[in-house]
Amino acid sequence: MMNGYGGYGMHGNFGGGIFPMTMIFNLVVLIALIVVGVKLYKKYVSGTDKSKVFSILDEKYASGEITEEEYIKRRTILSNKKKK
């Protein structure tokens, strides 16, 4: 049977050498893709970027469209929604 190694070479079924490194690399790439996918999904599901909402609120307060009380009230409401 092919020099007594069963046809798989000297390193058994995996072939040795670079295979473990490519397997680890593929696993790291897969995990990175999953993390990026989850982050994009969460951003898509939330419907809007929260930092954009806060910047719009800041602009309205700075331009005088809303009072300080209204600004604090809206910011508190948005902050509580953000934590959920």
N, C-alpha and C positions, 0 to 999 in steps of 0.2 A: 504494500500500500504506500506508494510514493515515499520511499526512504524511511518508512516507519513512523511518519507523522500524521497519517490519516488524511493527507491531502490538504491540511490546513496550515502547513508551514510549522516553524519551530515554536510559535507563540500561541498555539491553540486556536480556538474559534474566532477570536477577535482580530487576529493578524498582528497584534502588538503595534509597536511603532507609534504612528501618529493618530490612530483611531481614538484613543481616550481623549486626546486634545480636541479633536473635531466634535466629539460627542459633547464635551463640556461647552465648547463654543456654541454649538447648536442649542444647547439648553439655556445658555445665557441670552442668546438672541430671542428664543421663544419667550422667556420670562420678560424681557424688555418689551417685546411686542404686546404681551398681555397687559403689562402696566400702562403702556401708552394707550392701548385700546380702552381700558377701564377709565382712564382720565378723560379721554375724548368723549366716551359715553356719558360720564357724569356731567361734563360741560354741556353736552347736547341735551340731556334730559332736564337739566336745571333751566334751560330755555334762555338764559341770559347770563352774562358775566357780571358777578356781583360788584366787582371793582368799578365797572362802568356805571352801574346804578348809583353807587356812592359818589362818583365824580360828577354825575349829573345833579345830584342833590346838593353837593358842595357848590356847584356853579349857580344854582338857583338861589342859594343862600347868599352867596357873594354878590350877586347882581341885585339883590333886594326883592326878588319875586316872592320869597317866603320869609316869615319872621323867625326869630331865634327859637321861639317856643315850638313853632311848626317844624323847624329843622330838627330840633332835638327829638320831638315826637316821632317824626318819620325815620330818623336814623335809628332810634330805639326799636321801632317795629321791624325795620330791615335787618338789624343786627340779630334780633330774635329769630327771624326766618332763616338767617344764614346758618345758625347753630344747628338747626334741625336736620 
